[in-house]
Amino acid sequence: MLWTKITLWLAEYAPTTASELKQALPPPDMAAFESEFELTLPQQLKEWWTCCGGTESGSLTDVLPPFYTPYGASGAWRVWCEFRETWAAKWHRPACDYYAGSAGSSFHPAWIPIAGDGFADELVVDLRPGPLRGCVLEWEQEMSRVGPPLWADLASMLADVHRALTEGGSAGYSRPTVTEDGRLDWQIR
């Protein structure tokens, strides 16, 4: 899996960032999470959560561009529950278009958080129906909206990050750099 390759690259070139990442030990019970979310999770997400456990002590560790810390399954569940509480009045009738990848101006129950910036902006996997089901969107809390899909799916996002780390260039609209203290930092271009 590309996540493993990303973490190996981090261990060699950005060891401070790598040291803050947790493995998913023991691997989460995906059937239980599907039951809780009341959604069928994409295989890519299930596979990622069997190796990605988030970060130590909830530290902000910008592994995903431009400044997102990945969540393990339990972290995603916690954040999703916080959104359910915050958006309770619109939870069952969100102000969002029906199909995956389309606009929304309230948090949709079919958006599964996969990474956060620590200030309520999130990367989410969009599990609404349609041909773009599984795409990765950026939820902007201050604007209460999502933008267009950043990546077609989780695998595309991880491939983009891996390529940017190993070959240079950008992932999304950010370029990776490593600070003097061994942290990965994404510079918005």
C-alpha angles and dihedrals in degrees: 000000000000092000089066091051090049092051091048090052090049092050090056102038106019104028096164090058091044092052091060095056121095129210117229098254114193096020112246122257099253094190089059092050092048088052092049094047090041087223137105105245119221115254090240091059093046091051092048093051091052088066106021113073097170120241138320113269092350092288119172105251114171101216097139121055134294099006110321130139113211121240127218117220095274092048091051090050092051093050092044089053090050090053090047089056095043093047097037094129092057100027096108094036106031120186091246138114115256102243129073114261094026130116126289134176100188127045111275121218089227092062109097113200113230101169139008140198096221092252100076098271108125145186106228136187107230111225098176113124125271141072093301094054107141096030120141117243133182114234112207109202097193092053093035092225147098125235126219117296113292093195133012091235144338093277091055090051093050091045090051092050093046092049092048091050097046102033103026124236126097139309111209104328097329138084123214122239132169120227124224090259092057101261126140110236127183116216116206109231 
